[in-house]
Amino acid sequence: MIYFTADTHFSDPRILRIDRRPFGSLAEHDRALISLWNETVSPADEIWHLGDFAKGSAELVASLLSSLHGEKHLIIGNNDGAATIEAAGWASTQHYKELTIDGRLLILCHYPFRTWNQIGKKSIDLHGHSHGRLSPLTRQYDAGVDSWDFRPVTLSAILASRGRRTVSREIQRK
């Protein structure tokens, strides 16, 4: 299975304030996101993180990556420093990727695009960065945790969501 996520912001003290995430502490935030990731993604799955993974030392990032299931790919975000980008736990790191899944061309970038490659041929733009606050264009989806109950999501769930899904900001605290 292939999953997508973005904007986890592990160990970033600003995230609780800026995005009003429903956690009592940063430690609680990180534990909950790790738990939700591992409940969703199996060790054999592939996951594309569309940027803003974590803030902290190389040791912290390496520890986070080793605790998370799946073969992990990073699309670099504006808050991903050298410790994140250079961590050994990534299968790949890049700023932009075109990926075909089930005959659909996906354009992966941390930032949402106004237009993108093969937009007229029904390609899909998956992004992070906007934390669920951006009104999307047709075939444009925010894969960030703020839009998906703080867990990774499949392409089929993303495509089924348009117009039918209201994401709950309530989660069970773990």
Stockholm file with secondary structure:
# STOCKHOLM 1.0

chainA/1-174         MIYFTADTHFSDPRILRIDRRPFGSLAEHDRALISLWNETVSPADEIWHLGDFAKGSAELVASLLSSLHGEKHLIIGNNDGAATIEAAGWASTQHYKELTIDGRLLILCHYPFRTWNQIGKKSIDLHGHSHGRLSPLTRQYDAGVDSWDFRPVTLSAILASRGRRTVSREIQRK
#=GR chainA/1-174 SS CEEEECCCCBTCTTHHHHSCCSCSSHHHHHHHHHHHHHHHCCTTCEEEECSCCBCSCHHHHHHHHHHSCSEEEEECCTTCCHHHHTCTTEEEEESEEEEEETTEEEEEESSCCSSCTTGGGTCEEEECSSTTCSCCCTTEEECSGGGTTTSCEEHHHHHHHTTTCCCCCCCCCC
#=GC SS_cons         CEEEECCCCBTCTTHHHHSCCSCSSHHHHHHHHHHHHHHHCCTTCEEEECSCCBCSCHHHHHHHHHHSCSEEEEECCTTCCHHHHTCTTEEEEESEEEEEETTEEEEEESSCCSSCTTGGGTCEEEECSSTTCSCCCTTEEECSGGGTTTSCEEHHHHHHHTTTCCCCCCCCCC
//
